[in-house]
Amino acid sequence: MRDADKKSILVIDDDITIRKLITHHLKLNNYSTHEAKNAEEAFQILKEKQIDLVLSDVTMDEMDGFEFCEKVRSNEKHRFLPFVFVTAKNTLEDKFKAIESGGDDIITKPFDIKELILKVQALLKRTEIYRTYGLKKSIQSTFTERKTRILFVDDDVTITKLFKYNLESAGFDCNTVNSVDEALKVAKHYHPDIIISDIMMPGTNGYDFRKKLLEDEELKTVPFIFLTAKATDEDILEGYDLGITDYVVKTAGPKIVIAKVSAIIKSLKDERNKAISELHQAASSLGAKVVPDRAPTFNGYEIKQWHIPYRGIPGGDFIDYYKVDDNNLLIILGDVMGKKWGAWYFAFAYAGYIRSSIRGTLQSVDAYSPAEILNRVNDAVYQDSKISEVFVAISVVLINNKTFELKYCGAGDSPLIFKETISNQIKKISSDGLLLGFNKKGNYSDTLLQLKSGDIILMMTDGITESRNKEGKQFGEFRLEEVLMSNEFNHSPMEKLKEEFINFTNQSFEDDISLISVRLKD
């Protein structure tokens, strides 16, 4: 392997013997290494070199490893740099500190060199997965194609009508309300890109409205413009103290407001495009995907999939197919939860980790059992200090084209939907299995179904039932059942459900949308 292709690892330890031991074995495994005896030297190397992973001692002079990790994480460039502590400290408190300071893993001295190398390989693999999944062209196209949503708040009905007309004529999607209470309700399901609000309103005024928004984790970052007849320096400063984006005087007219909104949208798009460009530059050429382009062909069955990432940005849903042999196909639908880091790409890295675990498990499982697969994956996930904090809901289905049996097991997932075409009956099949990583014992067990010609199975994440229309009504279980009972669904399940869902939501989705249909051919 050329030196330029090798992953570069920074080893930090004040014990030269430990440093040399680790670097020796890393080099034997084709890694490039850099050594530092303290935090000061390590910072200099991080500044000058391209480092792919850090192995750091905890106990060091002047600055310990925990503080060093926190400072590394505070640098935007190194926020997601894989970081492993190698330490003699092994109490629960130490492990907690390691994770809290931003570490990805911890290895206790004296360590097994094979374990260290395996952890290095796993963390570098996750990073490559994150980079690869950043290559989603749909991020840019979806963002630019969707109309910008504006929530306009003013108690004067005439004013709201005037601005709604002008904003929609300029190509924006505008939702108008006449009170703060109504605005707070609408904002929750409308998901505005910009909020424009009057200040002087009866009841709750614009300043208090802004304060309420700042208390909401989802809405506080939405660009906010004050529109008002008040134009004193004091009023304007009070608005900016609340973190507003801009301030427009009503007498300026709709054209000025449209110009301000357009400028803000352009700025947002520029930032998004910059992020996309950086992802493209950083991405490797692994060619892996979190969702395949299409469902596989499998004798005796018609399998179709539909996946739309929320706002075109890859999220936590993942789909996979694994052909066990000529007669058995495994179908996997997962939803990575617990995104407390606030970064969608973590969900992709963990989806890739779960996928790799499932594939590895299948190599060693004799019986074709979704429950056995989930039990083994859960064991692996539960023991990983970082992964276990990110829970995964997952459906695993095994179909056979010789016996036409279907085995299903789930972990905290949405129920499997089974439609018997002959009887026209719909059954929801739920699993008692816990979310992956939630508990050492996941309580996974298989459900066996005998399929007949025309029978249909649906696997879906909750983005389908929980998406709302403009009036705030959910698609819901009842509307889903109406679609399932139609004759058109029997012949074209995926097409019929997609059509009804898109018509209802007007393609305004609130989450990742993932759907798999499996139909036993006549």
N, C-alpha and C positions, 0 to 999 in steps of 0.2 A: 504493500500500500504506500502510495506517495505521501510525503509528510504533509502536503497541502490538504490531503483528504482525511488525515487523522483527526479525531476529536481531541481537543486540548483540555487538560485537567490541571487545576491548580491545587496543590497539596500544601496545607498550612499546619505546621506543628513545630513547637520549640525544641522538640526532641529530634536531633538529626538522625538517630537510628531508625525511628519510626518513619520519618520522611523518606529516607533512602529505601526502606523496605517496601513502602507503598509504591513509590515511583518505579522501583525495579519491576514489580509485578504488573503495574500498569503498562510499562513499556513492552513487557513480554506479551501483552494482549493488544499490541498495536495502538496504544494511546500515546499522544504527545504530552509531556508533563512540564510543569513549572513549579518551583519550590519557594516557599516563604516561611521564615521562622517566627514572624509576628504579623499583626494586622497592618502595620505601616508598610511593610514590604508587599503584602498581599494587595493593598489598595493600588500601589504603583504598578503591579503586574496587571491588575484588572484594567487600569487606565491605558496601558500600552499594548496589551495583547488581546487577542480574541479568545476568550475562555468559554468552554462549553459546559463545564461542571466544576464545582468546588468541593473539596474534601477538607474539612477544618476541625482542628482540635478545639476543645472548649476552654481549657485552662491555659491561658497565656498571659504574659506580663502586659501591663498598661491597659489593654482592652481584651476582654474575654470573647470567646467565639459567638456567644449569643448577641452581644452588643455589636460585634463586627457584622454579623448576618443582618441585623436590623438596619445598619447603615448601608450595607450593600443593597438591600431591598428598597431603600429610599431613593436610590438612583434609578431613574426611568429606564435606563439602558439595561440594568441588571435585575429588573423587577421579577422576571420569570426564569432567571438563571438557576438551574438545578443545584441544590445546596445540601450536602450531607455532613452531619457531625460525626466525627470519629473520636470517641471519648471514653474515659474510665467511669464517668458519671452515669449511673444506670437506675436512679430512683425515678418514681413516677413524676415527681416534681421536675426533675431534669428533662424528662421526655416531653412534659408539658411545655417547659420553657423552649425547648428545641423547636416545637411546632409553632408556638406563639411568636417566636422571633423571626419566623419565616422559613425555617428549615423544611426540607422535603422528607428527610429520613434521618435515622440515628443508628450508628453501629457502635457497639460497646467493646472496649478494649478489655482483655485481649481478644482480638477478632479473628475470624476465619477468613483467610484471604480470598477464598472462593466466594464466600458470601458478599464480601466487599465488591468484587468484580461483577457479580450478578446484579447487585444494586446499582452499580454504575451503569451497566448495560441497560437495565430497566428504565432508569431515569432519563438517559439519553434517548431511548426509544420513544418515551412519552413526549419529549420535547420535539422530536421529529414529527410525531403524529400531529401535535398542535400546529406546527408550521405547515404541514401538508394540508391540513383541513382549512387553513387560512386561504387556500387557493380556491375561492368560490366566486366565479364570475357573477353569479346571481346577486351578490351583495350590491354591486354597483347598479346593475340593471333594475332591480326591484326598487331600490331607493329613488332612482330617477324617474321611474314610470309612475309611481303612486303620487296622487295629488297631495300637496301639503295641506294638513288639517289645521284649521284655525278655530279656536273657541273665542267668540266675541261676547263680552259681558257688559250690558248697559241697561239701566232701568227705563230708558227712553225708547219706546217701541219704534218710533220714527227713525231714530239714529241707527238702531240695529238693522232695520230694513234697508236703509241707505247703504250702510257699510257691507251688509251681506251681498247686495246686488253688485257693488263695485268689486269686492274681493272675488266673488265667483266669476265675474266677467273677466277678471285678470287671471283666471285659471286655478284659483284656490278652492278647496272644499271648506265651507264656512258653516259652523253651527252656532246659532245665536241664542242667548238666554237673557232673562231680565232680572236676575237676582243672584247673589252669591251662593245661597243655599242650593239653588238649581244648578249653578255652575259646578259646584263641588261634586254633585251626583253625576252630571253628564261627563265630566272630565275622566271619571273612573272607567267608563266603558268606551268613550269616544277616542281616548288616547291622542290628544291634540299635539301638534308639532310646535305650535305657538299659541299663547294665550294673550288676548288683548282685553284690557278691563278699564272701565271707568273708575274714578276714585269716589266721587260723591254719589252715593246710592243710599236709599232708605234701609234701615236695618243694619246689616253688615256692610261696611264701606270697603273700598278697594284695598286700602292698606291692611286691614284685618284679613281680607281675602288672601292677599299675598302671604301673610304670616301663616295662615292655615295651610297653604300650599307648601311652605317651607318645612312644615311638620310631616309632610307625606313623602316617604322615600321615593315613590314612583314619580310624583309630580313636581318635586322641588327643583329638578333640573330642566324643566320645560322652559324655553325662552319666554320671557314675560314683558309685555309692553303696557305702560299706563297711558290711557287716552283720557284727557281731562280738560276742563275749562280753566282749571287752576294752573297758573304758570309762574308763581313766585319762586325765587331761588330756594326758599325754605322748603316749599312743597317738592321741588325737584330733588333736592338733596335727601329728603325723607324717603323718596322712592328709591334712589340709588343705594341708600343704606340697607334696603331690603333685598338687594341683589338683583334688581330688575335689569333687563337687557337694554331697554330704551324708553323714551318718554315723548309723547306726541300731544301737542295742543289741538283740541277739537277744531278750532277755527282754521287749522292748516288744511283740513279737507281730506277726503278719501285717497287722493293721489299720493299725498305725502306718506300716509299710513302704508299704502301698497308698496311704495319705494322702500320704506323701512323694513317691511316684512320680506321683500325680495332680497334685500341686502343680508338679512339674517339667514335666510334659507341658503343663499349662495355661500355664506361663511360656513354653515353646517356641512354643505356638500363638499366644499374644499377640504375641510378637516377629514371627512369620511374618505374622500378620494386619496388623500395623503396616507391615511392608515392602510387603505387597500394597496397602494403602491408599495408601502413598506413591507406588507405581508408578502407580496409577490417577490420582492427582492430577497426576503429572508427564507422563503419556502424552498424546501429540498425537492428532489425529483422522485420521491418514493412512489407516487402514483396511487397511494391508498385513498379510499373514500369512506366517509362515514355512512353514506347511503349509496348503494349501487345505482347505476343509471337505469336499470330495468330489472324486473323480476326474472328468474331463470325459467327455462322450459323444462317441464317435468312430465313424463308420460302419464296420461290419464287425468291430468289436472290442468286447470286454467288458473294461473297465478298472476295477479296484477298488484302494483303498488302505486301509491301517491304520496309524495312528500313535498311540503312547502315550508322552508325555514321562516321563522317569524321575521317580517320586514326584510327578508332576503339575507339576514345574518344567521349563519349556522348556529344552531342551538344545541339542546341536549338530547334530541331524539336520534336514535341510530337503528339501522336495519341491516340484517345480514342473512345470508343463505349459506348452508353448508351441506354439500352432497356427501352423505355418509357412505353410500354405495349406490348401485344401480337402482335399488328399490326403496331407499330411504332418503328423504330430504328434510333437513332441519331449517326451520324459519325462526328468526329471532327479531323481536321488536323491543327496543329499550328506551327508557327515558331517564337521563341522568339528572338527579335533583341536588338539593343542598348547595346551590350556587352562591354561597355566602361570600365568595371572593369577588363577586360582581364581574366576572369575566367569562364570556361565553366560550372562549377557546379552552378553558379548563374542562368544561363539559365534554369537549371533543377528545381531549387527551384521555380522560377517564373512560369515555366510551370505547376508545381504542384499547385501553387496558382490559376492560371487561371482555371485549371481543377476543383479544389474544388469549385470555384465560379460558374462554369457552372452547376455542380451537385446541388449545393445549389439553384441556380436560377430555375432549373427544378422542384424543389420541390414546388415552389410557383407560377409557371406559368400555367394558365388554358389552354390557347390556345397553340397548338403545333406549335410554330413559331420560326425558327432560328433567325429571326430579333429581336424578343422580347427578346430572350435569350442574344444576343449580346448587346442590349441596356442596359439591366440590369447589365451585367458583366462590360460593359464600364463605367457605373456610379460608380461601386465599385472600379474599377481600377483607374479611374481619380482622385478620392478623396484620394487615398493612395499616400502620398508624395514620397515614395520610388519606388513603383511599377510603378507609372505614368512616371518615367524616362526610363522605359524599355518597348519599344513598341512591340506589338504582332500582327503578321499577322495570320489570322485564317479563315479557311473555315468550315462552319457548314452545314451539309446536313441531312435532315430528309426524310427517305424513308418509304412508307406504303405498306404492302403486301396484302392489301385488295382492295384499289383503284388504286395501282401502281402509285401513285403520288409521286413526289419528290419536296421538298422545299429546296431552297438554299439561304444562305446569307453569305457574306464574309466581312472581315475587312482587307483591304490592301493586299489581298492574290493573288496568281496566279489564272488566270481564270479557271473555271470548264470546262472540255472538255466533250462534249456530242456527241456521235456518234449514229445516227439513222441507224440501220442496213439495214432496208428495202430500204431506199433511198440512202444509202451509203454516207450520208452527215455528215460533221463534223461542229459543232458549238462551239464557245468559248463563255462562259457565264461569263461576268465580273461583279463584284460588285462595287458599288460606295462608299461602307463603308470605313471609315478611320481606320487606325491602332488602335487597342485597346489602350486606354490611351492617345491618341494624342489630343483629343478634347472632351469637355463635351458632344457635340452632334456628334454622330458618323455617322448619315445619313444611318442607316441600314434599308433595306427593303427586303422582300422575293421575290424570283423568283420561279414560279411554273412550273414544267414540267410534262407532261403526258407521262409515259414510255410505250413502246410496247415491245413485245417479242424480245429478242436479243439485245435491246438497251444497250449501254455501257456508263458509267460515269467514268471519271478519275479525281482524286484529287491528286495534287502534289505540292511539294515545288520547288523553283527555282533551286535547286541543279541539277535537271534533265537537263534542257535546257542550263544551264550555264557551265556545265562540259566540259572540252576540251580534245582533244587527244594529242599525243606527238607533233604534228605539231602546236599546239596552236589553232586549230579550234574548235569552240563550237559545241556541239550536236545541239543546236538551234531549232527554231520553224519549219523550213523547213524540217529538218531531222525527227523531231517528227511527222509531218504531213504525211510524206512518210510511216512511220511505221503504223500509224493509218488507212491509206487507204488500207493496204494489207488485203487479205482474211484471212490469218493466225491470224491476230489481232481479227477478228470478233469472232473466236472460242476460242482463248486463249489470251485475251488482256494482262494480266500481264506477261505471259511467253514470248510472242513475243516482248514486249517492253523491258523487262529485257535483253533478248538475244541480241537485236540490240544495246542497250545502253552499255552493257558490252563489246561487240566486238569493239565498237567505242572507248571507253575510256581505254580499257585494264585494267579495274578496278582501274584506277587512278582517283579518284573522288576529286573534289575541295571543296566540301561542304557536309553537311548531305544530304543523299538521302532518300526521303520519297515519297511513291507512294501508292495510294489506287485505286483499280478497283472495280466497282460495275456493274454487268451485270444482267439484268432481264432474267431469264431462259425462254427457248422456251416452 
